[in-house]
Amino acid sequence: MLEAIMIICFGLSWPMSIYRTLKVKQVTGKSVIFLWFVFVGYIAGIFHKIVNSFDWVIVIYSMNACMVFIDIFLYYVYSKQK
């Protein structure tokens, strides 16, 4: 349960980040390397859940990974518009 709360709280920032990028259409201040590290971390969490302790928290990991991937995608889209 504590793991789920931590992942949910951390995951609340991704919709705000995606919204900001879509609104301003700029990626100033974003680090794509940081985003990739976070994405890989979520993928590692998903694999851990699959291999060691499969439970409903995998859904939260997956949602967060999808949002980070969207943020990465937007980074590449808007970084080319400079």
Secondary structure as a PSIPRED ss2 file (coil, helix, strand):
# PSIPRED VFORMAT (PSIPRED V4.0)

   1 M C   1.000  0.000  0.000
   2 L H   0.000  1.000  0.000
   3 E H   0.000  1.000  0.000
   4 A H   0.000  1.000  0.000
   5 I H   0.000  1.000  0.000
   6 M H   0.000  1.000  0.000
   7 I H   0.000  1.000  0.000
   8 I H   0.000  1.000  0.000
   9 C H   0.000  1.000  0.000
  10 F H   0.000  1.000  0.000
  11 G H   0.000  1.000  0.000
  12 L C   1.000  0.000  0.000
  13 S H   0.000  1.000  0.000
  14 W H   0.000  1.000  0.000
  15 P H   0.000  1.000  0.000
  16 M H   0.000  1.000  0.000
  17 S H   0.000  1.000  0.000
  18 I H   0.000  1.000  0.000
  19 Y H   0.000  1.000  0.000
  20 R H   0.000  1.000  0.000
  21 T H   0.000  1.000  0.000
  22 L H   0.000  1.000  0.000
  23 K H   0.000  1.000  0.000
  24 V H   0.000  1.000  0.000
  25 K C   1.000  0.000  0.000
  26 Q C   1.000  0.000  0.000
  27 V C   1.000  0.000  0.000
  28 T C   1.000  0.000  0.000
  29 G C   1.000  0.000  0.000
  30 K C   1.000  0.000  0.000
  31 S C   1.000  0.000  0.000
  32 V H   0.000  1.000  0.000
  33 I H   0.000  1.000  0.000
  34 F H   0.000  1.000  0.000
  35 L H   0.000  1.000  0.000
  36 W H   0.000  1.000  0.000
  37 F H   0.000  1.000  0.000
  38 V H   0.000  1.000  0.000
  39 F H   0.000  1.000  0.000
  40 V H   0.000  1.000  0.000
  41 G H   0.000  1.000  0.000
  42 Y H   0.000  1.000  0.000
  43 I H   0.000  1.000  0.000
  44 A H   0.000  1.000  0.000
  45 G H   0.000  1.000  0.000
  46 I H   0.000  1.000  0.000
  47 F H   0.000  1.000  0.000
  48 H H   0.000  1.000  0.000
  49 K H   0.000  1.000  0.000
  50 I H   0.000  1.000  0.000
  51 V H   0.000  1.000  0.000
  52 N C   1.000  0.000  0.000
  53 S C   1.000  0.000  0.000
  54 F C   1.000  0.000  0.000
  55 D C   1.000  0.000  0.000
  56 W C   1.000  0.000  0.000
  57 V H   0.000  1.000  0.000
  58 I H   0.000  1.000  0.000
  59 V H   0.000  1.000  0.000
  60 I H   0.000  1.000  0.000
  61 Y H   0.000  1.000  0.000
  62 S H   0.000  1.000  0.000
  63 M H   0.000  1.000  0.000
  64 N H   0.000  1.000  0.000
  65 A H   0.000  1.000  0.000
  66 C H   0.000  1.000  0.000
  67 M H   0.000  1.000  0.000
  68 V H   0.000  1.000  0.000
  69 F H   0.000  1.000  0.000
  70 I H   0.000  1.000  0.000
  71 D H   0.000  1.000  0.000
  72 I H   0.000  1.000  0.000
  73 F H   0.000  1.000  0.000
  74 L H   0.000  1.000  0.000
  75 Y H   0.000  1.000  0.000
  76 Y H   0.000  1.000  0.000
  77 V H   0.000  1.000  0.000
  78 Y H   0.000  1.000  0.000
  79 S H   0.000  1.000  0.000
  80 K C   1.000  0.000  0.000
  81 Q C   1.000  0.000  0.000
  82 K C   1.000  0.000  0.000
